[in-house]
Amino acid sequence: MPRPTQRHATGSQTGTDRLSPAAENYLLSLYVLKEEGERATPGHLAEYIRGLPVTEGLGTSLPSVLGMLRRMAKEDLITVGPGKDIHFTEKGQRAAEGVVWRHRLAECMVVELLGLPLEKAHTEAHRLEHAISTDLAERIQARLGYPSRCPFGGYIPGSGPRPDPDDTVPLSEAGVGVECTVSRVPEEDPDLLAFLIERGVMPDAAITVVEAGQYRGVLVFRTERGEGTLGYRAAARLRVRPG
């Protein structure tokens, strides 16, 4: 991939101006919720944060989340609307993109350069994202050949035109018998990720829904490695491209 024409915008979050690791984790979590089309509310955010590695040391109770959101609002990173929907400010959007940029480059690095098993990449990237400077991230990006996606299919901010989200649908909404291409898989749950890897459900792989038993809460799919079963909640977080 050719080098991006503009230096990735990370705002002023460098050196001593960098945000706290907790704030960076919240920004990343909010970014992913919005990316997946979920409402970014305190409740949804608290639920997502519970899935982050315990090594991040984040409080996951709703009062803890609300307290952190108040601090972030004071720092002009977010606003909270009347319906409790959380929105990025311009400053918050830039900062969130910077965190996601470093996180996803770290995932690429530990998998492609260091050979770390894919199911461990997300946890290691969470450790690294807080320590990687902008200069180091740019060197990693260049060494990797300027990737546009992380190993799980997530877009790397600043790497070129962003894929059109309308081209994909959740696996839970794919039609039965329609062959699809996996676009992105959830990366937060190591057990789920290990299952998806074993079944060949990874970005760019072909997948077909065999049975959509929503009344039973499960979905049966087929890949080149055979059939498998997913709960609807997990299937809703897998993005696929029909046709």
Order of alpha helices (4+ residues) and beta strands (2+ residues): alpha-alpha-alpha-beta-beta-alpha-alpha-alpha-beta-beta-alpha-beta-beta-beta-alpha-beta
